[in-house]
Amino acid sequence: MFRDSSIIRWRNYSDRYMLEGYECTNCGKKYFEKKGMCVCGSLDFNNLSFCGKGKIVSFTKIHSGPEVFQEQTPYCVGIIDLDEGARITAQIIDSKYKDLSIGQEVEAVFRKFYKSGEKGVIHYGTKFRPKF
């Protein structure tokens, strides 16, 4: 009964909820998203848990995003180099655009993404905020 629950399935999205990724067993390159093949040509990966800390590589302000994010506009999205070496694209929160900078340290936080469907099911996931 509970195995078919949407909530149970969502909690199994390890990349979204637990910030897990992959490390090439051959060269050690780390990825946030699953790759079919590493840049070195290897097909073998180990699971890896990221600590959730990193630095902003690039960022922008979104004024007109997808429909599910319209309530949040304007919002910031950035490319973040995680401390372990992988790169992730994520929303940056709890800061004004003018206060963000390249190289700024950020940390992962678990927050609401959006609501969907007639019942307003809330979807959660990982966003980043400036490290205090």
Residue pairs with C-beta under 8 A, 6 or more apart in sequence:
2 8
6 121
10 16
10 17
10 123
10 124
11 17
13 125
14 20
14 47
15 21
15 32
15 33
16 124
16 125
16 126
17 110
17 124
17 125
17 126
18 49
19 49
19 50
19 52
19 108
19 126
20 47
20 48
20 49
20 50
21 30
21 31
21 32
21 33
21 47
21 48
21 49
21 50
21 86
22 30
22 31
22 34
22 35
22 45
22 46
22 47
22 48
23 29
23 30
23 31
23 45
23 46
23 47
23 48
24 30
24 31
24 38
24 40
24 42
24 44
24 45
25 42
25 44
25 45
25 46
26 38
26 40
26 41
26 42
26 44
27 38
27 39
27 40
27 42
29 38
29 39
29 40
29 85
30 48
30 82
30 84
30 85
30 86
31 38
31 45
31 86
32 50
32 82
32 86
32 87
32 88
34 45
35 45
36 43
37 43
38 45
48 84
48 86
50 82
50 83
50 84
50 86
50 108
51 82
51 83
51 84
52 82
52 107
52 108
52 126
53 82
53 83
53 105
53 106
53 107
53 108
53 131
54 80
54 81
54 82
54 83
54 88
54 105
54 106
54 107
54 128
55 80
55 81
55 103
55 104
55 105
55 106
56 78
56 79
56 80
56 92
56 100
56 101
56 102
56 103
56 104
56 106
57 78
57 79
57 80
57 81
57 87
57 102
58 78
58 79
58 102
59 76
59 77
59 78
59 79
59 92
59 97
59 100
59 102
60 76
60 77
60 78
61 74
61 75
61 76
61 97
62 69
62 73
62 74
62 75
62 76
62 77
63 73
63 74
64 73
65 72
65 73
65 75
68 113
68 114
68 115
68 116
69 75
69 114
71 114
72 114
74 97
75 91
75 93
76 91
76 92
76 93
76 95
76 97
76 100
77 89
77 90
77 91
77 92
78 89
78 90
78 91
78 92
78 100
78 106
78 128
79 87
79 88
79 89
80 87
80 88
80 89
80 90
80 106
80 128
81 87
82 88
90 108
90 126
90 127
90 128
91 127
91 128
92 100
92 106
92 127
92 128
92 129
92 130
93 109
93 111
93 127
93 128
93 129
94 109
94 129
94 130
95 129
95 130
99 130
100 130
104 130
104 131
105 130
105 131
106 128
106 129
106 130
106 131
107 128
107 129
107 131
108 126
108 127
108 128
109 126
109 127
109 128
109 129
110 124
110 125
110 126
110 127
111 124
111 125
111 126
111 127
112 122
112 123
112 124
113 123
113 124
113 125
114 122
114 123
115 121
115 122
115 123
116 123
